[in-house]
């Protein structure tokens, strides 16, 4: 699984890094960045990744293969 962030849509609510701090972190402005720059998500973190995607109010996060 691979995560992506649409940086144009992210408003910095922080739900993703609150729900999955092993996958997301805030940048200096509070917008989300990926902990793993290529967005790779291990099997153990897939449920948290999907939860973060579902909880993003702007729909700035997505998962794919």
PDB file of N, CA, C, O and CB in Angstrom:
ATOM      1  N   UNK A   1       0.845  -1.166   0.000  1.00  0.00           N
ATOM      2  CA  UNK A   1       0.000   0.000   0.000  1.00  0.00           C
ATOM      3  C   UNK A   1       0.892   1.232   0.000  1.00  0.00           C
ATOM      4  O   UNK A   1       1.976   1.240   0.584  1.00  0.00           O
ATOM      5  CB  UNK A   1      -0.962  -0.004   1.213  1.00  0.00           C
ATOM      6  N   UNK A   2       0.405   2.276  -0.675  1.00  0.00           N
ATOM      7  CA  UNK A   2       1.163   3.522  -0.745  1.00  0.00           C
ATOM      8  C   UNK A   2       0.232   4.708  -0.450  1.00  0.00           C
ATOM      9  O   UNK A   2      -0.875   4.791  -0.981  1.00  0.00           O
ATOM     10  CB  UNK A   2       1.835   3.680  -2.144  1.00  0.00           C
ATOM     11  N   UNK A   3       0.698   5.605   0.391  1.00  0.00           N
ATOM     12  CA  UNK A   3      -0.033   6.821   0.736  1.00  0.00           C
ATOM     13  C   UNK A   3       0.417   7.980  -0.139  1.00  0.00           C
ATOM     14  O   UNK A   3       1.576   8.059  -0.545  1.00  0.00           O
ATOM     15  CB  UNK A   3       0.161   7.167   2.218  1.00  0.00           C
ATOM     16  N   UNK A   4      -0.517   8.872  -0.420  1.00  0.00           N
ATOM     17  CA  UNK A   4      -0.167  10.138  -1.066  1.00  0.00           C
ATOM     18  C   UNK A   4      -0.919  11.265  -0.375  1.00  0.00           C
ATOM     19  O   UNK A   4      -2.002  11.065   0.174  1.00  0.00           O
ATOM     20  CB  UNK A   4      -0.495  10.106  -2.590  1.00  0.00           C
ATOM     21  N   UNK A   5      -0.330  12.445  -0.413  1.00  0.00           N
ATOM     22  CA  UNK A   5      -0.943  13.650   0.135  1.00  0.00           C
ATOM     23  C   UNK A   5      -1.051  14.675  -0.979  1.00  0.00           C
ATOM     24  O   UNK A   5      -0.069  14.968  -1.661  1.00  0.00           O
ATOM     25  CB  UNK A   5      -0.122  14.213   1.338  1.00  0.00           C
ATOM     26  N   UNK A   6      -2.246  15.220  -1.164  1.00  0.00           N
ATOM     27  CA  UNK A   6      -2.443  16.334  -2.087  1.00  0.00           C
ATOM     28  C   UNK A   6      -2.152  17.609  -1.295  1.00  0.00           C
ATOM     29  O   UNK A   6      -3.001  18.086  -0.542  1.00  0.00           O
ATOM     30  CB  UNK A   6      -3.912  16.343  -2.706  1.00  0.00           C
ATOM     31  N   UNK A   7      -0.958  18.150  -1.467  1.00  0.00           N
ATOM     32  CA  UNK A   7      -0.521  19.290  -0.655  1.00  0.00           C
ATOM     33  C   UNK A   7      -1.350  20.540  -0.923  1.00  0.00           C
ATOM     34  O   UNK A   7      -1.394  21.441  -0.086  1.00  0.00           O
ATOM     35  CB  UNK A   7       0.946  19.585  -0.918  1.00  0.00           C
ATOM     36  N   UNK A   8      -2.001  20.606  -2.069  1.00  0.00           N
ATOM     37  CA  UNK A   8      -2.870  21.749  -2.373  1.00  0.00           C
ATOM     38  C   UNK A   8      -4.153  21.705  -1.550  1.00  0.00           C
ATOM     39  O   UNK A   8      -4.735  22.750  -1.260  1.00  0.00           O
ATOM     40  CB  UNK A   8      -3.211  21.776  -3.868  1.00  0.00           C
ATOM     41  N   UNK A   9      -4.594  20.525  -1.176  1.00  0.00           N
ATOM     42  CA  UNK A   9      -5.844  20.369  -0.420  1.00  0.00           C
ATOM     43  C   UNK A   9      -5.638  20.360   1.084  1.00  0.00           C
ATOM     44  O   UNK A   9      -6.548  20.727   1.828  1.00  0.00           O
ATOM     45  CB  UNK A   9      -6.532  19.098  -0.830  1.00  0.00           C
ATOM     46  N   UNK A  10      -4.467  19.949   1.549  1.00  0.00           N
ATOM     47  CA  UNK A  10      -4.211  19.846   2.983  1.00  0.00           C
ATOM     48  C   UNK A  10      -4.305  21.218   3.644  1.00  0.00           C
ATOM     49  O   UNK A  10      -3.673  22.179   3.207  1.00  0.00           O
ATOM     50  CB  UNK A  10      -2.827  19.222   3.242  1.00  0.00           C
ATOM     51  N   UNK A  11      -5.106  21.289   4.706  1.00  0.00           N
ATOM     52  CA  UNK A  11      -5.282  22.534   5.446  1.00  0.00           C
ATOM     53  C   UNK A  11      -4.640  22.484   6.830  1.00  0.00           C
ATOM     54  O   UNK A  11      -4.699  23.461   7.577  1.00  0.00           O
ATOM     55  CB  UNK A  11      -6.755  22.849   5.578  1.00  0.00           C
ATOM     56  N   UNK A  12      -4.034  21.365   7.172  1.00  0.00           N
ATOM     57  CA  UNK A  12      -3.311  21.263   8.433  1.00  0.00           C
ATOM     58  C   UNK A  12      -4.161  21.005   9.657  1.00  0.00           C
ATOM     59  O   UNK A  12      -3.804  21.431  10.755  1.00  0.00           O
ATOM     60  CB  UNK A  12      -2.557  22.485   8.646  1.00  0.00           C
ATOM     61  N   UNK A  13      -5.279  20.316   9.495  1.00  0.00           N
ATOM     62  CA  UNK A  13      -6.104  19.980  10.662  1.00  0.00           C
ATOM     63  C   UNK A  13      -5.395  19.024  11.610  1.00  0.00           C
ATOM     64  O   UNK A  13      -5.656  19.047  12.813  1.00  0.00           O
ATOM     65  CB  UNK A  13      -7.421  19.369  10.213  1.00  0.00           C
ATOM     66  N   UNK A  14      -4.514  18.193  11.098  1.00  0.00           N
ATOM     67  CA  UNK A  14      -3.704  17.324  11.936  1.00  0.00           C
ATOM     68  C   UNK A  14      -4.329  16.007  12.327  1.00  0.00           C
ATOM     69  O   UNK A  14      -3.750  15.269  13.125  1.00  0.00           O
ATOM     70  CB  UNK A  14      -3.350  18.032  13.139  1.00  0.00           C
ATOM     71  N   UNK A  15      -5.478  15.691  11.799  1.00  0.00           N
ATOM     72  CA  UNK A  15      -6.104  14.417  12.171  1.00  0.00           C
ATOM     73  C   UNK A  15      -5.232  13.237  11.773  1.00  0.00           C
ATOM     74  O   UNK A  15      -5.136  12.257  12.511  1.00  0.00           O
ATOM     75  CB  UNK A  15      -7.483  14.287  11.521  1.00  0.00           C
ATOM     76  N   UNK A  16      -4.601  13.326  10.617  1.00  0.00           N
ATOM     77  CA  UNK A  16      -3.789  12.191  10.147  1.00  0.00           C
ATOM     78  C   UNK A  16      -2.619  11.924  11.077  1.00  0.00           C
ATOM     79  O   UNK A  16      -2.379  10.773  11.442  1.00  0.00           O
ATOM     80  CB  UNK A  16      -3.271  12.451   8.730  1.00  0.00           C
ATOM     81  N   UNK A  17      -1.887  12.957  11.471  1.00  0.00           N
ATOM     82  CA  UNK A  17      -0.744  12.683  12.343  1.00  0.00           C
ATOM     83  C   UNK A  17      -1.153  12.442  13.779  1.00  0.00           C
ATOM     84  O   UNK A  17      -0.358  11.911  14.555  1.00  0.00           O
ATOM     85  CB  UNK A  17       0.233  13.823  12.287  1.00  0.00           C
ATOM     86  N   UNK A  18      -2.363  12.813  14.162  1.00  0.00           N
ATOM     87  CA  UNK A  18      -2.872  12.399  15.474  1.00  0.00           C
ATOM     88  C   UNK A  18      -3.271  10.921  15.460  1.00  0.00           C
ATOM     89  O   UNK A  18      -3.028  10.199  16.427  1.00  0.00           O
ATOM     90  CB  UNK A  18      -4.077  13.271  15.884  1.00  0.00           C
ATOM     91  N   UNK A  19      -3.881  10.479  14.368  1.00  0.00           N
ATOM     92  CA  UNK A  19      -4.348   9.092  14.262  1.00  0.00           C
ATOM     93  C   UNK A  19      -3.233   8.114  13.906  1.00  0.00           C
ATOM     94  O   UNK A  19      -3.261   6.961  14.335  1.00  0.00           O
ATOM     95  CB  UNK A  19      -5.442   8.998  13.227  1.00  0.00           C
ATOM     96  N   UNK A  20      -2.260   8.563  13.132  1.00  0.00           N
ATOM     97  CA  UNK A  20      -1.203   7.659  12.662  1.00  0.00           C
ATOM     98  C   UNK A  20       0.151   8.367  12.656  1.00  0.00           C
ATOM     99  O   UNK A  20       0.703   8.635  11.590  1.00  0.00           O
ATOM    100  CB  UNK A  20      -1.530   7.131  11.249  1.00  0.00           C
ATOM    101  N   UNK A  21       0.688   8.670  13.836  1.00  0.00           N
ATOM    102  CA  UNK A  21       1.954   9.402  13.891  1.00  0.00           C
ATOM    103  C   UNK A  21       3.138   8.617  13.327  1.00  0.00           C
ATOM    104  O   UNK A  21       4.184   9.197  13.034  1.00  0.00           O
ATOM    105  CB  UNK A  21       2.248   9.787  15.311  1.00  0.00           C
ATOM    106  N   UNK A  22       2.977   7.310  13.173  1.00  0.00           N
ATOM    107  CA  UNK A  22       4.040   6.529  12.551  1.00  0.00           C
ATOM    108  C   UNK A  22       4.066   6.709  11.033  1.00  0.00           C
ATOM    109  O   UNK A  22       5.031   6.317  10.377  1.00  0.00           O
ATOM    110  CB  UNK A  22       3.873   5.056  12.895  1.00  0.00           C
ATOM    111  N   UNK A  23       3.004   7.304  10.472  1.00  0.00           N
ATOM    112  CA  UNK A  23       2.907   7.502   9.027  1.00  0.00           C
ATOM    113  C   UNK A  23       2.964   8.969   8.606  1.00  0.00           C
ATOM    114  O   UNK A  23       3.446   9.286   7.518  1.00  0.00           O
ATOM    115  CB  UNK A  23       1.635   6.894   8.525  1.00  0.00           C
ATOM    116  N   UNK A  24       2.473   9.863   9.464  1.00  0.00           N
ATOM    117  CA  UNK A  24       2.376  11.287   9.137  1.00  0.00           C
ATOM    118  C   UNK A  24       3.031  12.132  10.217  1.00  0.00           C
ATOM    119  O   UNK A  24       3.098  11.737  11.381  1.00  0.00           O
ATOM    120  CB  UNK A  24       0.909  11.703   8.957  1.00  0.00           C
ATOM    121  N   UNK A  25       3.509  13.291   9.817  1.00  0.00           N
ATOM    122  CA  UNK A  25       4.076  14.258  10.753  1.00  0.00           C
ATOM    123  C   UNK A  25       3.697  15.652  10.268  1.00  0.00           C
ATOM    124  O   UNK A  25       3.401  15.834   9.087  1.00  0.00           O
ATOM    125  CB  UNK A  25       5.635  14.101  10.873  1.00  0.00           C
ATOM    126  N   UNK A  26       3.702  16.631  11.157  1.00  0.00           N
ATOM    127  CA  UNK A  26       3.438  18.012  10.717  1.00  0.00           C
ATOM    128  C   UNK A  26       4.721  18.654  10.191  1.00  0.00           C
ATOM    129  O   UNK A  26       5.819  18.388  10.679  1.00  0.00           O
ATOM    130  CB  UNK A  26       2.854  18.859  11.884  1.00  0.00           C
ATOM    131  N   UNK A  27       4.546  19.514   9.173  1.00  0.00           N
ATOM    132  CA  UNK A  27       5.687  20.324   8.748  1.00  0.00           C
ATOM    133  C   UNK A  27       5.705  21.595   9.601  1.00  0.00           C
ATOM    134  O   UNK A  27       4.937  21.699  10.558  1.00  0.00           O
ATOM    135  CB  UNK A  27       5.608  20.669   7.210  1.00  0.00           C
ATOM    136  N   UNK A  28       6.547  22.540   9.279  1.00  0.00           N
ATOM    137  CA  UNK A  28       6.666  23.764  10.086  1.00  0.00           C
ATOM    138  C   UNK A  28       5.387  24.588  10.132  1.00  0.00           C
ATOM    139  O   UNK A  28       5.171  25.349  11.076  1.00  0.00           O
ATOM    140  CB  UNK A  28       7.779  24.618   9.551  1.00  0.00           C
ATOM    141  N   UNK A  29       4.530  24.439   9.110  1.00  0.00           N
ATOM    142  CA  UNK A  29       3.272  25.177   9.057  1.00  0.00           C
ATOM    143  C   UNK A  29       2.095  24.358   9.580  1.00  0.00           C
ATOM    144  O   UNK A  29       0.963  24.841   9.597  1.00  0.00           O
ATOM    145  CB  UNK A  29       2.995  25.618   7.638  1.00  0.00           C
ATOM    146  N   UNK A  30       2.357  23.113  10.010  1.00  0.00           N
ATOM    147  CA  UNK A  30       1.291  22.261  10.527  1.00  0.00           C
ATOM    148  C   UNK A  30       0.616  21.388   9.488  1.00  0.00           C
ATOM    149  O   UNK A  30      -0.314  20.651   9.817  1.00  0.00           O
ATOM    150  CB  UNK A  30       0.272  23.099  11.173  1.00  0.00           C
ATOM    151  N   UNK A  31       1.064  21.451   8.239  1.00  0.00           N
ATOM    152  CA  UNK A  31       0.513  20.601   7.192  1.00  0.00           C
ATOM    153  C   UNK A  31       1.173  19.229   7.255  1.00  0.00           C
ATOM    154  O   UNK A  31       2.304  19.088   7.718  1.00  0.00           O
ATOM    155  CB  UNK A  31       0.712  21.241   5.796  1.00  0.00           C
ATOM    156  N   UNK A  32       0.450  18.232   6.784  1.00  0.00           N
ATOM    157  CA  UNK A  32       0.929  16.857   6.864  1.00  0.00           C
ATOM    158  C   UNK A  32       2.046  16.570   5.866  1.00  0.00           C
ATOM    159  O   UNK A  32       2.031  17.040   4.728  1.00  0.00           O
ATOM    160  CB  UNK A  32      -0.217  15.900   6.634  1.00  0.00           C
ATOM    161  N   UNK A  33       2.998  15.796   6.322  1.00  0.00           N
ATOM    162  CA  UNK A  33       4.031  15.219   5.457  1.00  0.00           C
ATOM    163  C   UNK A  33       4.116  13.739   5.805  1.00  0.00           C
ATOM    164  O   UNK A  33       3.749  13.322   6.905  1.00  0.00           O
ATOM    165  CB  UNK A  33       5.436  15.945   5.639  1.00  0.00           C
ATOM    166  N   UNK A  34       4.598  12.963   4.865  1.00  0.00           N
ATOM    167  CA  UNK A  34       4.753  11.529   5.089  1.00  0.00           C
ATOM    168  C   UNK A  34       6.052  11.250   5.819  1.00  0.00           C
ATOM    169  O   UNK A  34       7.094  11.808   5.474  1.00  0.00           O
ATOM    170  CB  UNK A  34       4.714  10.761   3.761  1.00  0.00           C
ATOM    171  N   UNK A  35       5.998  10.400   6.816  1.00  0.00           N
ATOM    172  CA  UNK A  35       7.203   9.987   7.534  1.00  0.00           C
ATOM    173  C   UNK A  35       8.128   9.243   6.570  1.00  0.00           C
ATOM    174  O   UNK A  35       9.337   9.475   6.563  1.00  0.00           O
ATOM    175  CB  UNK A  35       6.844   9.090   8.762  1.00  0.00           C
ATOM    176  N   UNK A  36       7.557   8.349   5.756  1.00  0.00           N
ATOM    177  CA  UNK A  36       8.310   7.654   4.715  1.00  0.00           C
ATOM    178  C   UNK A  36       8.057   8.419   3.416  1.00  0.00           C
ATOM    179  O   UNK A  36       6.950   8.346   2.882  1.00  0.00           O
ATOM    180  CB  UNK A  36       7.885   6.122   4.593  1.00  0.00           C
ATOM    181  N   UNK A  37       9.035   9.145   2.893  1.00  0.00           N
ATOM    182  CA  UNK A  37       8.812  10.022   1.740  1.00  0.00           C
ATOM    183  C   UNK A  37       8.207   9.340   0.505  1.00  0.00           C
ATOM    184  O   UNK A  37       7.535  10.001  -0.287  1.00  0.00           O
ATOM    185  CB  UNK A  37      10.101  10.643   1.354  1.00  0.00           C
ATOM    186  N   UNK A  38       8.433   8.033   0.327  1.00  0.00           N
ATOM    187  CA  UNK A  38       7.831   7.386  -0.841  1.00  0.00           C
ATOM    188  C   UNK A  38       6.422   6.873  -0.556  1.00  0.00           C
ATOM    189  O   UNK A  38       5.774   6.341  -1.457  1.00  0.00           O
ATOM    190  CB  UNK A  38       8.707   6.237  -1.306  1.00  0.00           C
ATOM    191  N   UNK A  39       5.930   7.023   0.688  1.00  0.00           N
ATOM    192  CA  UNK A  39       4.557   6.693   1.039  1.00  0.00           C
ATOM    193  C   UNK A  39       4.275   5.229   1.291  1.00  0.00           C
ATOM    194  O   UNK A  39       3.114   4.843   1.427  1.00  0.00           O
ATOM    195  CB  UNK A  39       3.679   7.152  -0.015  1.00  0.00           C
ATOM    196  N   UNK A  40       5.299   4.411   1.357  1.00  0.00           N
ATOM    197  CA  UNK A  40       5.090   2.981   1.575  1.00  0.00           C
ATOM    198  C   UNK A  40       4.533   2.726   2.971  1.00  0.00           C
ATOM    199  O   UNK A  40       5.030   3.260   3.962  1.00  0.00           O
ATOM    200  CB  UNK A  40       6.404   2.208   1.378  1.00  0.00           C
ATOM    201  N   UNK A  41       3.490   1.898   3.029  1.00  0.00           N
ATOM    202  CA  UNK A  41       2.848   1.529   4.294  1.00  0.00           C
ATOM    203  C   UNK A  41       2.995   0.023   4.477  1.00  0.00           C
ATOM    204  O   UNK A  41       2.621  -0.755   3.599  1.00  0.00           O
ATOM    205  CB  UNK A  41       1.333   1.958   4.320  1.00  0.00           C
ATOM    206  N   UNK A  42       3.536  -0.378   5.609  1.00  0.00           N
ATOM    207  CA  UNK A  42       3.657  -1.798   5.923  1.00  0.00           C
ATOM    208  C   UNK A  42       2.310  -2.390   6.296  1.00  0.00           C
ATOM    209  O   UNK A  42       1.379  -1.665   6.648  1.00  0.00           O
ATOM    210  CB  UNK A  42       4.655  -2.011   7.056  1.00  0.00           C
ATOM    211  N   UNK A  43       2.212  -3.691   6.219  1.00  0.00           N
ATOM    212  CA  UNK A  43       0.958  -4.394   6.508  1.00  0.00           C
ATOM    213  C   UNK A  43       0.421  -4.072   7.896  1.00  0.00           C
ATOM    214  O   UNK A  43      -0.793  -4.000   8.085  1.00  0.00           O
ATOM    215  CB  UNK A  43       1.158  -5.891   6.376  1.00  0.00           C
ATOM    216  N   UNK A  44       1.302  -3.879   8.865  1.00  0.00           N
ATOM    217  CA  UNK A  44       0.868  -3.588  10.234  1.00  0.00           C
ATOM    218  C   UNK A  44       0.217  -2.213  10.367  1.00  0.00           C
ATOM    219  O   UNK A  44      -0.529  -1.976  11.317  1.00  0.00           O
ATOM    220  CB  UNK A  44       2.048  -3.680  11.177  1.00  0.00           C
ATOM    221  N   UNK A  45       0.486  -1.309   9.435  1.00  0.00           N
ATOM    222  CA  UNK A  45      -0.027   0.054   9.527  1.00  0.00           C
ATOM    223  C   UNK A  45      -1.165   0.355   8.552  1.00  0.00           C
ATOM    224  O   UNK A  45      -1.645   1.487   8.505  1.00  0.00           O
ATOM    225  CB  UNK A  45       1.088   1.018   9.293  1.00  0.00           C
ATOM    226  N   UNK A  46      -1.602  -0.633   7.777  1.00  0.00           N
ATOM    227  CA  UNK A  46      -2.625  -0.381   6.766  1.00  0.00           C
ATOM    228  C   UNK A  46      -3.941   0.122   7.363  1.00  0.00           C
ATOM    229  O   UNK A  46      -4.552   1.034   6.806  1.00  0.00           O
ATOM    230  CB  UNK A  46      -2.879  -1.640   5.976  1.00  0.00           C
ATOM    231  N   UNK A  47      -4.384  -0.442   8.465  1.00  0.00           N
ATOM    232  CA  UNK A  47      -5.652  -0.019   9.077  1.00  0.00           C
ATOM    233  C   UNK A  47      -5.557   1.434   9.540  1.00  0.00           C
ATOM    234  O   UNK A  47      -6.502   2.201   9.356  1.00  0.00           O
ATOM    235  CB  UNK A  47      -6.019  -0.940  10.270  1.00  0.00           C
ATOM    236  N   UNK A  48      -4.428   1.819  10.139  1.00  0.00           N
ATOM    237  CA  UNK A  48      -4.257   3.209  10.585  1.00  0.00           C
ATOM    238  C   UNK A  48      -4.191   4.158   9.391  1.00  0.00           C
ATOM    239  O   UNK A  48      -4.696   5.278   9.462  1.00  0.00           O
ATOM    240  CB  UNK A  48      -2.984   3.349  11.442  1.00  0.00           C
ATOM    241  N   UNK A  49      -3.579   3.723   8.308  1.00  0.00           N
ATOM    242  CA  UNK A  49      -3.514   4.555   7.101  1.00  0.00           C
ATOM    243  C   UNK A  49      -4.918   4.801   6.556  1.00  0.00           C
ATOM    244  O   UNK A  49      -5.263   5.934   6.222  1.00  0.00           O
ATOM    245  CB  UNK A  49      -2.627   3.886   6.019  1.00  0.00           C
ATOM    246  N   UNK A  50      -5.718   3.761   6.467  1.00  0.00           N
ATOM    247  CA  UNK A  50      -7.091   3.911   5.953  1.00  0.00           C
ATOM    248  C   UNK A  50      -7.936   4.775   6.884  1.00  0.00           C
ATOM    249  O   UNK A  50      -8.769   5.553   6.420  1.00  0.00           O
ATOM    250  CB  UNK A  50      -7.754   2.533   5.775  1.00  0.00           C
ATOM    251  N   UNK A  51      -7.731   4.646   8.181  1.00  0.00           N
ATOM    252  CA  UNK A  51      -8.454   5.475   9.147  1.00  0.00           C
ATOM    253  C   UNK A  51      -8.094   6.948   8.966  1.00  0.00           C
ATOM    254  O   UNK A  51      -8.972   7.810   9.005  1.00  0.00           O
ATOM    255  CB  UNK A  51      -8.142   5.024  10.589  1.00  0.00           C
ATOM    256  N   UNK A  52      -6.832   7.236   8.771  1.00  0.00           N
ATOM    257  CA  UNK A  52      -6.397   8.620   8.539  1.00  0.00           C
ATOM    258  C   UNK A  52      -7.002   9.166   7.252  1.00  0.00           C
ATOM    259  O   UNK A  52      -7.450  10.312   7.223  1.00  0.00           O
ATOM    260  CB  UNK A  52      -4.860   8.703   8.476  1.00  0.00           C
ATOM    261  N   UNK A  53      -7.023   8.368   6.192  1.00  0.00           N
ATOM    262  CA  UNK A  53      -7.604   8.803   4.913  1.00  0.00           C
ATOM    263  C   UNK A  53      -9.086   9.126   5.098  1.00  0.00           C
ATOM    264  O   UNK A  53      -9.561  10.158   4.623  1.00  0.00           O
ATOM    265  CB  UNK A  53      -7.421   7.707   3.821  1.00  0.00           C
ATOM    266  N   UNK A  54      -9.808   8.259   5.779  1.00  0.00           N
ATOM    267  CA  UNK A  54     -11.249   8.476   6.013  1.00  0.00           C
ATOM    268  C   UNK A  54     -11.519   9.729   6.842  1.00  0.00           C
ATOM    269  O   UNK A  54     -12.558  10.369   6.678  1.00  0.00           O
ATOM    270  CB  UNK A  54     -11.855   7.264   6.717  1.00  0.00           C
ATOM    271  N   UNK A  55     -10.600  10.079   7.720  1.00  0.00           N
ATOM    272  CA  UNK A  55     -10.828  11.197   8.636  1.00  0.00           C
ATOM    273  C   UNK A  55     -10.289  12.538   8.145  1.00  0.00           C
ATOM    274  O   UNK A  55     -10.417  13.540   8.850  1.00  0.00           O
ATOM    275  CB  UNK A  55     -10.214  10.885   9.951  1.00  0.00           C
ATOM    276  N   UNK A  56      -9.703  12.583   6.981  1.00  0.00           N
ATOM    277  CA  UNK A  56      -9.204  13.861   6.452  1.00  0.00           C
ATOM    278  C   UNK A  56     -10.373  14.686   5.939  1.00  0.00           C
ATOM    279  O   UNK A  56     -11.036  14.273   4.987  1.00  0.00           O
ATOM    280  CB  UNK A  56      -8.160  13.631   5.319  1.00  0.00           C
ATOM    281  N   UNK A  57     -10.650  15.852   6.546  1.00  0.00           N
ATOM    282  CA  UNK A  57     -11.814  16.640   6.145  1.00  0.00           C
ATOM    283  C   UNK A  57     -11.724  17.197   4.726  1.00  0.00           C
ATOM    284  O   UNK A  57     -12.755  17.471   4.113  1.00  0.00           O
ATOM    285  CB  UNK A  57     -12.001  17.770   7.102  1.00  0.00           C
ATOM    286  N   UNK A  58     -10.530  17.366   4.200  1.00  0.00           N
ATOM    287  CA  UNK A  58     -10.382  17.890   2.844  1.00  0.00           C
ATOM    288  C   UNK A  58     -10.231  16.811   1.791  1.00  0.00           C
ATOM    289  O   UNK A  58     -10.212  17.113   0.598  1.00  0.00           O
ATOM    290  CB  UNK A  58      -9.205  18.800   2.782  1.00  0.00           C
ATOM    291  N   UNK A  59     -10.124  15.552   2.212  1.00  0.00           N
ATOM    292  CA  UNK A  59      -9.890  14.483   1.256  1.00  0.00           C
ATOM    293  C   UNK A  59      -8.523  14.609   0.602  1.00  0.00           C
ATOM    294  O   UNK A  59      -8.353  14.266  -0.568  1.00  0.00           O
ATOM    295  CB  UNK A  59     -10.973  14.479   0.199  1.00  0.00           C
ATOM    296  N   UNK A  60      -7.549  15.103   1.362  1.00  0.00           N
ATOM    297  CA  UNK A  60      -6.208  15.329   0.822  1.00  0.00           C
ATOM    298  C   UNK A  60      -5.352  14.071   0.819  1.00  0.00           C
ATOM    299  O   UNK A  60      -4.270  14.061   0.233  1.00  0.00           O
ATOM    300  CB  UNK A  60      -5.514  16.404   1.613  1.00  0.00           C
ATOM    301  N   UNK A  61      -5.820  13.017   1.464  1.00  0.00           N
ATOM    302  CA  UNK A  61      -5.048  11.779   1.555  1.00  0.00           C
ATOM    303  C   UNK A  61      -5.676  10.698   0.694  1.00  0.00           C
ATOM    304  O   UNK A  61      -6.895  10.645   0.534  1.00  0.00           O
ATOM    305  CB  UNK A  61      -4.948  11.306   3.011  1.00  0.00           C
ATOM    306  N   UNK A  62      -4.833   9.840   0.144  1.00  0.00           N
ATOM    307  CA  UNK A  62      -5.348   8.685  -0.584  1.00  0.00           C
ATOM    308  C   UNK A  62      -4.384   7.524  -0.434  1.00  0.00           C
ATOM    309  O   UNK A  62      -3.200   7.707  -0.147  1.00  0.00           O
ATOM    310  CB  UNK A  62      -5.569   9.021  -2.077  1.00  0.00           C
ATOM    311  N   UNK A  63      -4.916   6.322  -0.634  1.00  0.00           N
ATOM    312  CA  UNK A  63      -4.115   5.113  -0.607  1.00  0.00           C
ATOM    313  C   UNK A  63      -4.271   4.397  -1.935  1.00  0.00           C
ATOM    314  O   UNK A  63      -5.318   4.459  -2.580  1.00  0.00           O
ATOM    315  CB  UNK A  63      -4.523   4.196   0.571  1.00  0.00           C
ATOM    316  N   UNK A  64      -3.224   3.727  -2.322  1.00  0.00           N
ATOM    317  CA  UNK A  64      -3.240   2.928  -3.548  1.00  0.00           C
ATOM    318  C   UNK A  64      -2.216   1.828  -3.427  1.00  0.00           C
ATOM    319  O   UNK A  64      -1.655   1.595  -2.356  1.00  0.00           O
ATOM    320  CB  UNK A  64      -2.961   3.800  -4.797  1.00  0.00           C
ATOM    321  N   UNK A  65      -1.980   1.162  -4.518  1.00  0.00           N
ATOM    322  CA  UNK A  65      -1.002   0.080  -4.523  1.00  0.00           C
ATOM    323  C   UNK A  65       0.243   0.486  -5.249  1.00  0.00           C
ATOM    324  O   UNK A  65       1.182  -0.304  -5.354  1.00  0.00           O
ATOM    325  CB  UNK A  65      -1.578  -1.165  -5.150  1.00  0.00           C
TER     326      UNK A  65
END
